Amino acid sequence: MIAGENAFDRDGAILVSREIDDLLLQVRGLVLVRPILSKRGATDHELDAHTSELERLRRLLADLIRGQRS
Protein backbone atom coordinates (compact mmCIF):
# COMPACT_ATOMS: atom_id res chain seq x y z
CA MET A 1 0.00 0.00 0.00
CA ILE A 2 1.25 3.47 -0.88
CA ALA A 3 1.71 5.86 2.03
CA GLY A 4 -1.40 7.98 2.44
CA GLU A 5 -3.55 5.76 0.24
CA ASN A 6 -5.64 4.60 3.19
CA ALA A 7 -6.26 8.22 4.22
CA PHE A 8 -7.46 8.99 0.69
CA ASP A 9 -9.88 6.06 0.83
CA ARG A 10 -11.23 7.24 4.19
CA ASP A 11 -11.61 10.81 2.95
CA GLY A 12 -13.35 9.59 -0.18
CA ALA A 13 -15.69 7.47 1.91
CA ILE A 14 -16.47 10.46 4.13
CA LEU A 15 -17.27 12.60 1.10
CA VAL A 16 -19.53 9.92 -0.36
CA SER A 17 -21.21 9.48 3.02
CA ARG A 18 -21.91 13.21 3.21
CA GLU A 19 -23.19 13.23 -0.35
CA ILE A 20 -25.53 10.34 0.48
CA ASP A 21 -26.75 12.18 3.58
CA ASP A 22 -27.39 15.33 1.54
CA LEU A 23 -29.29 13.41 -1.13
CA LEU A 24 -31.36 11.58 1.48
CA LEU A 25 -32.29 14.90 3.04
CA GLN A 26 -33.32 16.31 -0.35
CA VAL A 27 -35.38 13.22 -1.19
CA ARG A 28 -37.13 13.29 2.19
CA GLY A 29 -37.91 16.96 1.74
CA LEU A 30 -39.40 16.39 -1.70
CA VAL A 31 -41.49 13.49 -0.42
CA LEU A 32 -42.83 15.57 2.47
CA VAL A 33 -43.55 18.64 0.33
CA ARG A 34 -45.50 16.87 -2.42
CA PRO A 35 -48.79 16.53 -0.48
CA ILE A 36 -48.52 20.16 0.61
CA LEU A 37 -48.10 21.26 -3.00
CA SER A 38 -51.12 19.23 -3.98
CA LYS A 39 -53.28 20.66 -1.18
CA ARG A 40 -52.24 24.18 -2.15
CA GLY A 41 -53.42 23.69 -5.71
CA ALA A 42 -50.20 23.03 -7.60
CA THR A 43 -50.82 22.33 -11.27
CA ASP A 44 -50.29 18.88 -12.78
CA HIS A 45 -47.26 20.29 -14.57
CA GLU A 46 -45.76 21.48 -11.27
CA LEU A 47 -46.43 18.15 -9.59
CA ASP A 48 -44.92 16.30 -12.57
CA ALA A 49 -41.79 18.47 -12.38
CA HIS A 50 -41.58 17.77 -8.64
CA THR A 51 -41.94 14.03 -9.25
CA SER A 52 -39.30 14.11 -11.99
CA GLU A 53 -36.83 15.78 -9.66
CA LEU A 54 -37.59 13.24 -6.94
CA GLU A 55 -37.00 10.37 -9.38
CA ARG A 56 -33.75 11.96 -10.60
CA LEU A 57 -32.44 12.28 -7.04
CA ARG A 58 -33.47 8.71 -6.22
CA ARG A 59 -31.54 7.42 -9.24
CA LEU A 60 -28.52 9.51 -8.28
CA LEU A 61 -28.70 8.20 -4.73
CA ALA A 62 -28.98 4.59 -5.91
CA ASP A 63 -26.01 5.03 -8.25
CA LEU A 64 -23.94 6.60 -5.49
CA ILE A 65 -24.74 3.78 -3.08
CA ARG A 66 -23.78 1.24 -5.77
CA GLY A 67 -20.49 3.07 -6.21
CA GLN A 68 -21.30 4.53 -9.62
CA ARG A 69 -20.42 8.17 -9.06
CA SER A 70 -21.47 10.51 -11.84
Secondary structure, DSSP 8 states (H G I E B T S, - for coil): --TTHHHHHHHHHHHHHHHHHHHHHHHHHHHHHHHHHHHTT--HHHHHHHHHHHHHHHHHHHHHHHT---
